[in-house]
Each structure stands twice: as structure tokens, then as C-alpha cells.
């Protein structure tokens, strides 16, 4: 009887289980949860993820001597010419984990969908932008197999040579620009231009010009060919075409967020940058800088001490730490290191300040160089003046207090025309200024062009072995651990994984 009871209990349990299984799968699925992500939103996420982070102050902006911190610690990097792989990994992690991953998925989802044709080609353009930044920063990187971990199970992607990457990038930009079609459905969810195909074509051609000019020394014939295509296709026409990410309280500018937080007293404007703007009486200095006169600490950097007059600005020299810089402080007649000029965190470095990635000013300056080289028709002096004027006008987009008066712009442009004898130096020095706060682009063009002419940061104990300036950032330690075979192959082809190794297009 006891056994019969046990069997009956088991059978009843089995029947109850069967009854519970009915509809079980449906019951455990959230009816309002997303099962797929709209590609337009993924593209927006990739674009927003491309915004420059606080890390570009530690390396790129400091390498080109626009910003500097004298302090050591976990953020020590280009200020001491040290190989800090945790900081150097910033671009790699942000782009591969978010930007590239999203873009590859968008391209895969939309490549065969005629209703999303313009979205597809826009994603191709942004992929070209993203990989330019990655390969310019590190050299050879995963490209053809990148972002395919989920799609194809590629967990250890091969590294492509920078030459191969640029060859494909230029082809991709050309094809994407040609594929954009105003007669096809518009991606109205586009966070930048609401899917305006005409603007995206101009942005694409301007990006093609930028990519082509990277090859000016290593493959001039190819560079000239693509410059011609970009110019013929139509470049950006004004600041309304700028690729700019608008920040707000929900998505703050990372640089501004840090400089208004715990890092507020750590970073200063570099002497080379301030001296250049002061020497040339450039009206942009008053829009960019602030100095807290007599400050003896970060706590003393208060508005009542603030001066934004150009004559009062004093940039901090590189090559010193917070102890050894005391001799320079005395020589400059300052109260302390906290008395040097800073990027004004209430204006250009506010948490809601915009991030500029591709601009009309940069494009006009590159066009001026292309004309100077005989690769494009037109007047180099006009393109040069347009570029300088555009960047001065661009500062108004940070807010009314950073706007440069039209009369000041006109006066400066008239008094500082392009000098044919030193055109390349003038153009690329202005590109340096016009790329302020876009560290990766300023760093790339400095290496490509050799301008502006800067004195090396000779901090004692630097990690540089053969070069006077950092030429690339090193691969992340995590990549060396999990993808070692592919990294070793890249190193064998490119050269040692050190900051002295030049990327393919960076030739003397």
C-alpha cells in the first residue's frame, strides 16, 4: 500500500509538471522587452560613443603640447613621456567595445535592405572614421575581422597592416558617398543631420580628403588621386556641416566632466600653445583660457581671481613635475604652479560643451595644403583664410562667452595672410590650433606634416628610446594576453610595441 501511494504521488507530480510546462516559455518572456535593436539607434550610439574622452588629455593633447599636467600618479603618460598602458588603452577599449561593435552590426543588418540604404552607407562612413582613429593611434590593428565575435565567432581577430586599412578605408568612403541617395528613404533618426543625404555626402568627401592627406608622404600619387575625387564630389561648405556631438546633463562631455570634478586643478594650458596664440595676437586665446592670479592651491582657483585677458595668460612648460617646476614658477613670477593658465572649465571645458570631430575649418585647411601641393585647383590663400575664420567662428558654438567678435576675426585674418614661402608650416600650424581638444586628430596631423615645429618634452626618465616625440600608443595589456599570436604577427611586421615605432604613413 505504501508503494502504491508513492507511485500515485510521483504520477501526480509528473502530471502537474506537464501542466505547468504548458505556456511556460511564453510566461517567462517579457512581452515589452527588446528582442532586436533598431539599426538607426545603434548608429547613433556608435556616433555618440566616438566622443573624445578625458584620456586624450593625458596622451594626444599633451604630445602636441597644448595641455599638460605636472602631477604623477595613475594618469602619468605623455607629461613624462611614459608608456602607461592603462591610459593608452582608452581609445582601443572605447572604440572596439562600443563603436566598432555597433557599426559592424548595423552594416550587417542593413546591407541587403533597400529601405535602409542610406543608413547602411552612413554607417560605412562612420566605420571609416572610427578605424582611421584606431589605426592612427596604434598602427596595425584588427580591421577586416574586427567586430565579428558575435556574427562569426571571431574571438581572436587578425591584425591588418595600416597600408591595407587605409587602402580599404578610401575605397569604402568613395563607395559610401556614391551610394548615398536622396531619392531613397531618409534616416530621420540620425542624431547628427536627421538623415540629410547632401550633408552626409559633403562630410564623406571631407573625410576622404582627410584620409587622402594622411598618405601625402608615403603614397603621394594615391593621395592626389583621392584628393581630386573628394574635391570634385563637394566638401563641407560651412560650420553647419560640422560633425559635432552635443552634450547635455544626461550625456556630459567627458573632458568637461573631469575638469569640473576631481581633476579640476590638475591640467593646464601648455606654454607652447599659449605662447603661439599670444605671439600672434590670436583672439582665440581669450575664448580658451583663464588664469587664477595668485592661486596657491586648487582651492584658490575661484572666479574672483580669474582673468581672461590675453596679456595675463602664462602657459605651463613641459619637462617638469610638480616639484621640479618650482624653478619655472619663480622665473615666470607666479605664486605657484596653480597660477598657470588653464582651459576655462566654465566655457570650453564645461560638462555640456560640444565635441567637434570633423569640421569645416579643418577641411578648408587641408584643401589649402592640397592646393599648395598642386593636387587641387583654387586659391590656397582663400582656403587658408576660410579655415582660420571658420575655427574662430566655431568657438561661438561653445556659448556666447567664447564667441570671437567678427571685427577681431576680420582684423586677424587680414593681418595674417598665407605666405607662399612657408605655406605648409602656416597651414598645419593653424590645423593644430583648429584641432584643439581633438587630441587624436591634432596628434595625427602633427606626425604627418611635421608642424607646428615644437621643442621636445625632455622629461628625465622618459620611456622614449630613439625618438624625441611619441609616435604611437602601445597595444593594451589585455590584447597581449588574449590575442597574443595576432599581436606578435603585427609587431613582427610593424616594429616593436613601443612609443617610438612609427606607423606606416609617418615617415621622415
Steps between C-alpha positions, in 0.01 A plus 500: 500500500787726585657438157170568326475834680853592393431417133177696508682802643771479231247472215302793640818703518583417142154605385526825693840565343359441154219741574746763623712458187210605283563863409812506718724652229253775424450574869873558550542739207462871574240615244639857498873417491705574189593195294676703229651848494407753236809553279447878494534509878809281484661742257416789731654310789817446296520869415442609859756242614755669275506809722849567629575408857707644781779259405592701190630774734751256648650395168407663169431856617814495714720347227420795273562739790158655538426375852713374788479371854813506719355242738594132513288201594276257316449751219867561427544479124625747241579756769799280587520319163410180683333189358191472719304220335194547718460854365614413146227236480225763517437539127531126442249404765246770421504444125520122479255434783237750389558685174635220280269236649191710427613602151580148382158386620323791327681433173414129515131572572453762229725399212223312316211725606410757231289694750808554715743571219593848624539374856730227369724742313509744792616216726776420249618860517506497877681169502770664286524786750526259794773287346699805393517600865594150612771436241639852534532442874647148506611413145404149388170402662218247448295626206368240255405260783416762762158503666412152377509316830120469520433478126765247404660387825831675429642525850861568401492732197803538278675835479501674162790716388435871508565516128226243436266681738544835328466341157163359602387807694542722195309253282225473762459876529482539124243222467291623793486857369395369158237278661329777697181584311252776581234312304508213751351495852658749737631398842311765696626358830855603409630687803732725298318617186157333514600294199577792269674317216651814349681584824615141551648500151697816583612346829605183318703693242663703777591178681640369171716813475626444856581134432670584170722763659625246754675337202666823382852374571473124469278476188469847346355378169219314678446799726470734203253269327263487798540871572373565148201270557416663832516855366302412188232333714451809714645580844342655809374849423467661845497434874145368467658188347720436805484156655436607857368301794274705725533415868245548775445411864415141409801459275768744619821585321754266663781755487280768654362258755847411623634855495203614706543214743796344672745599224416871497837620628716242323510609134641824354548656160847426364751779456547427128129538429451815707818660367396437141161663551650793694785560254259513209244710694244229425156599638419134574720505810245700698227252406705198602692594813466619854762567767435519872749765607688432818343157557697296752293184463211357308266636763622850412389464137183700548321747275609807700861422398416427136646696212427425139709781353746374240788697650455323835519144367810292579529144376665222697824358354542126444790299636434551869303337778316678778823531699760590238269754338557733794797660322276580201232639729753740648636598160145576381431714805209285609378418848491123440440243229126552555552853366557382139230537232236231460239399248196691626280235655205738519494535121686273253552235767153500648322165540259604224758632256473342152753259350618577145623205294506608134475870423473744214806684639717188488371416153582843358851487644558157344367638172747789529783250535373293208491811281849595616622154397335539160248224570191721475401815321410824671677760709687365801490838674122509479457147635748582777312815599171310488640236734633746755182708489281191537678382813480842659127505425467141622589609853162672527342153497640447851288792621475875471789561740745320271390678182772696321377835371463525123715814496779315681476208258511726195795695636704190583433324170591816305820552699612136472467385137654183365867540418590286199858452622386328819152389401517140626621613841231769529220273384588212730569724797150636458373142469661440841304791645178406319527146642536614860321252732491243220821338617504198265465721191756758617744218580449331163547816295803605704671172416398512135594861430779566750327825605486695714869495580510412870785446742502147646384425853827388656371379835770289672435127512276497194418169331588624151811333364567635150240772435458843656118484474256215557409355159224255598328354805568143603260205490293425813633236739171311472552462125851369558354238731193380310606552138876458529563314174332766290672780693838335449436478127418872492813586698713287269366697203477847649782517751540487879195571713647821638410867470797566269373279218357703213176400332508427127417848372725678754826526311782751543 
